[in-house]
Amino acid sequence: MSSMKKENLKEFKILANRLFELRELYHYTQMDVAAELGVSYQSYQAYERGIAVPTLQNFIKLAKFYDVSLDYLVGRDDI
């Protein structure tokens, strides 16, 4: 596996973990966040499992929803 792919996988895993942690912190369900984004429960669940990534539009919505930066979501910055 190339280093670029490894780096992407690492960022996807960080994104998945951060989405889970933020959702738990604010006591939302996956269905709550999915509804906020306008995506299916299964789509949002895939984000938290690290097997899919949000569209850019939904990525931005997530950052606004949780009041964090995009860099925070992918692990390039801490709160």
Backbone as CSV, one residue per row, in Angstrom:
resi,resn,N_x,N_y,N_z,CA_x,CA_y,CA_z,C_x,C_y,C_z
1,MET,0.846,-1.176,0.000,0.000,0.000,0.000,0.891,1.239,0.000
2,SER,0.564,2.181,-0.833,1.375,3.394,-0.912,1.184,4.239,0.336
3,SER,2.152,5.120,0.595,2.057,5.966,1.788,0.852,6.901,1.700
4,MET,0.477,7.313,0.485,-0.691,8.179,0.322,-1.957,7.444,0.775
5,LYS,-2.092,6.198,0.394,-3.264,5.432,0.806,-3.258,5.204,2.313
6,LYS,-2.105,4.916,2.883,-2.007,4.724,4.332,-2.401,5.997,5.063
7,GLU,-1.943,7.134,4.576,-2.275,8.414,5.197,-3.776,8.674,5.110
8,ASN,-4.380,8.387,3.950,-5.827,8.569,3.804,-6.587,7.682,4.770
9,LEU,-6.173,6.434,4.916,-6.834,5.522,5.843,-6.724,6.026,7.271
10,LYS,-5.570,6.551,7.617,-5.370,7.104,8.964,-6.326,8.275,9.197
11,GLU,-6.442,9.167,8.224,-7.338,10.313,8.355,-8.797,9.872,8.418
12,PHE,-9.183,8.839,7.641,-10.554,8.333,7.695,-10.856,7.778,9.081
13,LYS,-9.898,7.071,9.659,-10.085,6.494,10.996,-10.203,7.603,12.038
14,ILE,-9.363,8.633,11.924,-9.447,9.768,12.847,-10.798,10.453,12.697
15,LEU,-11.225,10.688,11.451,-12.525,11.305,11.206,-13.633,10.479,11.845
16,ALA,-13.604,9.178,11.639,-14.624,8.298,12.207,-14.637,8.400,13.732
17,ASN,-13.469,8.372,14.334,-13.378,8.463,15.791,-13.870,9.807,16.308
18,ARG,-13.492,10.868,15.630,-13.910,12.205,16.081,-15.422,12.376,15.949
19,LEU,-15.995,11.865,14.860,-17.447,11.967,14.703,-18.165,11.213,15.817
20,PHE,-17.671,10.025,16.131,-18.265,9.241,17.218,-18.131,9.975,18.548
21,GLU,-16.934,10.475,18.850,-16.692,11.154,20.123,-17.557,12.404,20.272
22,LEU,-17.650,13.190,19.217,-18.460,14.410,19.282,-19.939,14.070,19.459
23,ARG,-20.397,13.075,18.723,-21.806,12.683,18.828,-22.123,12.214,20.252
24,GLU,-21.254,11.419,20.814,-21.447,10.944,22.186,-21.380,12.093,23.189
25,LEU,-20.455,13.017,22.986,-20.299,14.161,23.879,-21.592,14.978,23.975
26,TYR,-22.255,15.152,22.832,-23.464,15.954,22.789,-24.737,15.120,22.921
27,HIS,-24.583,13.820,23.144,-25.716,12.911,23.382,-26.687,12.853,22.206
28,TYR,-26.138,12.888,20.991,-26.961,12.706,19.799,-26.935,11.244,19.386
29,THR,-27.988,10.818,18.709,-27.980,9.497,18.095,-27.457,9.636,16.671
30,GLN,-27.092,8.523,16.082,-26.682,8.559,14.678,-27.826,9.051,13.807
31,MET,-29.042,8.709,14.179,-30.203,9.181,13.408,-30.363,10.695,13.513
32,ASP,-30.071,11.267,14.691,-30.134,12.723,14.862,-29.183,13.421,13.894
33,VAL,-27.945,12.941,13.855,-26.935,13.590,13.014,-27.250,13.360,11.533
34,ALA,-27.696,12.168,11.200,-28.070,11.879,9.816,-29.169,12.825,9.353
35,ALA,-30.168,13.049,10.204,-31.263,13.963,9.863,-30.750,15.387,9.676
36,GLU,-29.833,15.806,10.544,-29.243,17.151,10.423,-28.530,17.320,9.087
37,LEU,-27.866,16.258,8.633,-27.125,16.318,7.371,-28.012,16.077,6.157
38,GLY,-29.161,15.479,6.379,-30.036,15.127,5.267,-29.559,13.880,4.533
39,VAL,-28.941,12.957,5.288,-28.486,11.693,4.710,-29.176,10.550,5.444
40,SER,-29.081,9.366,4.887,-29.673,8.208,5.541,-28.860,7.831,6.777
41,TYR,-29.532,7.152,7.666,-28.869,6.628,8.856,-27.679,5.762,8.460
42,GLN,-27.854,4.930,7.429,-26.795,4.031,6.980,-25.589,4.804,6.453
43,SER,-25.840,5.907,5.774,-24.733,6.726,5.269,-23.936,7.321,6.414
44,TYR,-24.650,7.870,7.389,-23.933,8.445,8.520,-23.194,7.372,9.308
45,GLN,-23.828,6.235,9.480,-23.192,5.128,10.198,-21.878,4.732,9.505
46,ALA,-21.870,4.760,8.185,-20.653,4.432,7.427,-19.554,5.462,7.679
47,TYR,-19.912,6.718,7.908,-18.907,7.728,8.249,-18.228,7.362,9.564
48,GLU,-19.035,7.000,10.559,-18.475,6.663,11.868,-17.700,5.348,11.856
49,ARG,-18.006,4.486,10.934,-17.285,3.217,10.826,-16.011,3.365,9.995
50,GLY,-15.847,4.515,9.354,-14.648,4.757,8.567,-14.645,4.066,7.221
51,ILE,-15.821,3.702,6.725,-15.889,3.032,5.422,-16.427,3.943,4.330
52,ALA,-16.834,5.139,4.714,-17.269,6.153,3.750,-16.914,7.514,4.326
53,VAL,-16.781,8.478,3.450,-16.509,9.845,3.898,-17.623,10.761,3.417
54,PRO,-17.914,11.786,4.208,-18.964,12.722,3.810,-18.554,13.510,2.565
55,THR,-19.558,13.978,1.863,-19.289,14.919,0.781,-18.696,16.176,1.399
56,LEU,-18.089,17.001,0.596,-17.528,18.250,1.109,-18.612,19.082,1.787
57,GLN,-19.779,19.149,1.170,-20.888,19.909,1.745,-21.258,19.364,3.131
58,ASN,-21.336,18.049,3.266,-21.692,17.467,4.563,-20.544,17.558,5.562
59,PHE,-19.336,17.526,5.065,-18.164,17.707,5.920,-18.241,19.087,6.583
60,ILE,-18.556,20.087,5.803,-18.689,21.454,6.309,-19.862,21.549,7.291
61,LYS,-20.988,20.901,6.959,-22.144,20.891,7.864,-21.776,20.270,9.213
62,LEU,-21.002,19.177,9.176,-20.588,18.525,10.422,-19.737,19.455,11.269
63,ALA,-18.801,20.152,10.644,-17.944,21.079,11.380,-18.773,22.191,12.016
64,LYS,-19.735,22.713,11.275,-20.602,23.764,11.824,-21.504,23.222,12.923
65,PHE,-22.059,22.040,12.702,-22.964,21.416,13.663,-22.285,21.220,15.020
66,TYR,-21.047,20.778,14.988,-20.300,20.532,16.223,-19.427,21.716,16.639
67,ASP,-19.421,22.778,15.839,-18.626,23.976,16.112,-17.145,23.643,16.271
68,VAL,-16.623,22.897,15.302,-15.203,22.550,15.258,-14.683,22.848,13.857
69,SER,-13.364,22.841,13.714,-12.771,23.091,12.402,-12.724,21.799,11.582
70,LEU,-12.600,21.966,10.293,-12.401,20.805,9.421,-11.097,20.107,9.778
71,ASP,-10.075,20.888,10.111,-8.794,20.294,10.526,-8.969,19.438,11.759
72,TYR,-9.793,19.865,12.688,-10.029,19.050,13.880,-10.652,17.712,13.495
73,LEU,-11.621,17.744,12.603,-12.299,16.503,12.235,-11.356,15.452,11.649
74,VAL,-10.321,15.896,10.946,-9.395,14.918,10.351,-8.109,14.755,11.156
75,GLY,-8.080,15.330,12.352,-6.944,15.109,13.242,-5.734,15.967,12.983
76,ARG,-5.887,17.033,12.244,-4.753,17.927,11.985,-4.664,19.046,13.000
77,ASP,-5.645,19.107,13.882,-5.685,20.158,14.892,-6.496,19.619,16.071
78,ASP,-6.203,20.099,17.245,-6.980,19.754,18.430,-7.801,20.952,18.836
79,ILE,-8.850,20.696,19.577,-9.706,21.793,20.040,-8.935,22.622,21.038
